[in-house]
Amino acid sequence: MINSLHPHAEAKRSLSLTMDTYFLSHGSPRLSIDDTIPARRFFQSWLPAGIAGGHVPRAILMVSAHWETAAPAVSVVHGSNGTIYDFLGIPFPEPMYQIKYPAPGAPELAKRTKGLLEQAGFGPVEEDAGRGLDHGAWVPLMLMYPAADVPVCQLSVQPGRDAAYHYDLGRSLAPLREEGVLVLGSGAATHNLSRRGVLGSPPAEWAAGFDAWLRDELLDGRHDDVKRWRKAAAPHAELAHPRPDHLYPLHVALGAAGDGARAELIHHSWTRNLSYASYRFTTARSSSPERTPATAGS
């Protein structure tokens, strides 16, 4: 079990609670400062209703699209996590470089994650003691948990592997849900930076088409098609995801929810051709209520 408890977790955590898992479309790093992005309000307001019964997780395992490695790696951080400004050279406003999100590290969760992965045949798993939180992690987390008081560990994705691999990797992490760990996948339902579109315009046909396909496949339980998304007649798959890195966190979160998990759309909005569609994956053992999905700009 993870011993690094959130300060308020003990009073709110049920021993019988099984956490759901989530896929969050983090979109543009501007989400951290721009109140005109509809998804910002969602991330600020979905807690506590968005987490089972308002319970605070013991720790968060964040699977971010922005940490790519050849083999799985976990961040083993003692003390506070650093903040990485990995903006790919895109000129963003200076205040974004002043943001700090010093959430505690979760070294015990990192060791537990490594053990589960290696036991399932995904090893050897590298331990990275110097990596901070990239913007795929800290941008949504600063809005969800602004006090930065929930321990966080990151797990990398492997862009050289396929979606089924990431789904199975997630399945090996399913025991964490019964240990008060919140598994979050952070990526994007659509992600093509070379075709971001015009601000204020509706999404392009290719973006809307893939986004709708992904929604329908998830909500209708066709998870095998989601795992075979490049070969399952997904419209405009290559345009929506020229690289798979921003979709693989979804597969990890879906796999971690376990077989037979139910998908629920909890937010849907657009900025240009970036879909902020975000999903909750409800496990068979969870019966907690979810508020009505927030929709804006769709």
N, C-alpha and C positions, 0 to 999 in steps of 0.2 A: 504494500500500500504506500501511497505517497504521503510523506509526513509534513511537507511544507504547506501548511494550510493557509488559505486566505484568512485575514483577521476575523471575518464575520462568518466564516463557512461553518463552524461547528454548530452554531445555533440554528442554521438554516438547512443543514444537510441531513437528508434521511438515509439511513443505512440501507434501505431497500431501493433507493433511487438508482435508476440506470439512465445515464445521460444520453440524450440524442446527439447526433453529429450534424454539422452544418457546412455548407459551401457558400462562401461569400464572394461576390464579385466586387473587388476593391477599386476597379476602374482607374481613374487618373489620380496621381498623388495630390492633385489640387483638392481632392476631397478633404484633406487635412485643414484647409483654410477657407474654402469657397462655399458660402452658405447658399449659393444659387444652384448647387448640385443637389437634386432631390434626394439622392441616396444618403447624403449626409444626415438628413433629419431621421431617416430610418435607423442608421447605425446609432444615433444618439438616443433613440426612443424605444428600441425594441427590448431592452432590458428593463425590468426583470421578466416581463411577460414572454420574452423570446426564449428564455432558458427554463427548463422544467420547474414549474412551481416557484420560480423566483430564487431557486437555489444558486448559491455562488459556488463555482467550481473550486476544487482544491488546487488545480493547476490547469494550464492550457497547453495542449500540444498543437502548435501552429504549423501547418503544411503550406508553405508559401511558394508560389510560382517563381519567386525571385531568388531561390537558392537551388542551383542546379549542380549536381555531382554525378559522377559515373556510377557510384554505388551509394547506398543510403548513408547519411551522416546525421548526427544529432548535435545540437549545441549544448555543451556541458558548461554552463556559466555559474560560477559561484559569485554571489553578490548581485549587483544590478546589471541588466542587459544594456549594452551600448545601443546607439541609434545610428543606423546606416542610411545615408542619403544617396541611394542608388537610383539616380534619375536619368541615367544613360546620356548624360551631356545635354539634356533638354533644359533650356533656361527657365527656371521657375523663380517666383518671387523670393527675395532674400529671407523673409520671415519663415519660410518653410525649412530653411537650413538652421534655424534657431530652435526648432522644436526638439525637445528631448522626451523620450518615453522610457524612463529607467525602471521598468518592471523588474521584479526580482527574477533571477534565473531559477530554473527548476532542475538542478542536477540529478536529483533522485528520479524524477520522471524521465530524464534523458537516459539514465542507466536502465530503468525499467523498459523503456521503449527499445533500447538496443537489445536487451535480453529477449524480448518478445520477437523481434525481427530475426535475430540470429537463430532462435529456436525454430522458427518457421522456415529457415533456409535462405534468408535474405542477407546473411552476413558475408564477410565481416563488415560491421558497421563502424564507421569512423566517428571518433569523438572530437569535436571542434570546441576548444575551450576559449577561443578568442573572438568568435563571431557574435556580433550584436544582432538586433532585429532589423530586417530590411523593411522597405516601405510596404510590402505586401502584408507584413505583420503589424507594424506599429500604426499605420494609418487607420485601419479599422479599429484596432484595439484602443487607440487614444480616444475614440468616440464612444466605444462600448464601455470601457473601464477607465475613465479619465483620471482616476486616482493612481493608476499604475501600480496597484497593490496585489494583483493576482500573478503568481509565478508563471513564467512562460518558458517553454522549450520549443525550439524549431526543429523540424524534420525536413530534409531536402527531397527534391524530386529528381527523377532520372530521365531526362528528355530522350535518351537513346533507347529507352524501353517503351513498351506499348501500354495501352490503357488497362488491359487485363492484368498485367503485372502490377500496376498501381492499385487496382481493385483488390487483388490478392494481398498485397502489402497492407492495405487498410484492414482487411479481414483479420490479419494476425494481430492487429492492435485493438480488436474488439474488447478484450478484458479490461482495458483502461476505462471504458464507459461505466463499469461497476465500481470503479475506484475513485469516482468523483472527478475524473479528468474530462475536460471539454475538448473534443477533437474538432478543430476548425481547418477546413481547406480554404485557402485564399487565392483566387485567381480571377478569371473573367469568363462570362458566358460567351462573349465574342471578344477577339483581341487581334486586331490588325493595325499596327501603328502607322503603316504606310498608307492606309486608307481610313483615316480617322473621321473624315467627313467635315462638313461645315457646321459651325456652332449655330444652334437654333433650327437646323433642318431636321426633318424626320430621318430615321435610320434608313440606310440603303437596303435594297431588296435582299441582297445577299446576307446582311446582318440580321434583318428581321426574320428571314426564312430559316436560318440556322437556329436562331434563338427560339423560334416557335417549335421547331422540330425537337430540340433538346427538352423544352418544357413538356411537350406531349409524351415523349418517350419516358421521361422520369415520372410524370404523374400517372401514366398508365401502367407503370411497372415493367416496362420493356428494358430492363437493365442490361440484358445481354447485348441489345442493340447499342446502348450507350457505351458499352465496353468495346464495341466494334464500330465506333462512330465514323471512321474513315471508309468503312466498307458496308455500312448499313443504310445506304441511300440517304445519308444526311445531306440536305441541300447546301451547296456552297461551303462544304467543310474546309476546303483548302484556303478559301478567302477568309472565312471566319477565324481560322486558326492556322496560319502559315507554319507555325511551330506549335507543338502540343503542350508546352510548359504551363500555360494558363488554364488548361482543362484538366490536367492530371490531378490537381488538388481535389477536384470534384470526385474523381474516381476513388481516391484514398478515403475521403469522408463517407462516400456511399458504401465502400467495402467495410469500413469500420462500424457501420450501423448494423451489419449482419444480414444474412440471407432473409428475404421477405420484408425488408425495411420499406416503409411507405415514404414517398417523397411529397413534400409540400412546398409550394412557392410562397415564400414569406415576404418577398419584395421584388418589384419590377419597375425599372425606370431606365431611361436612356440619357446619355450625353454623346451627341454626334452618333458614331457607329459603335460606341461602347455600351454593351448591355450590362446593367447592374443586377440582373436576375440572380437572386439568392435563394437557397433551398435549405429546408430542414429535413433530415432523414430520421424518421421516427422508428425506433426499434420495437420489436414485438412486445417487450416487457414494459414499455413506457406508455402511460395513459394520460400524461399531463396535457392541459389545454393549450392551445396556441391562439393568439389574437388574430384578427382578420388581417390578411396580407396587406402591407402598405403598397399602394400603387401610385405612381406619378410619372408623368411625361411619357407614358407608353401609348 
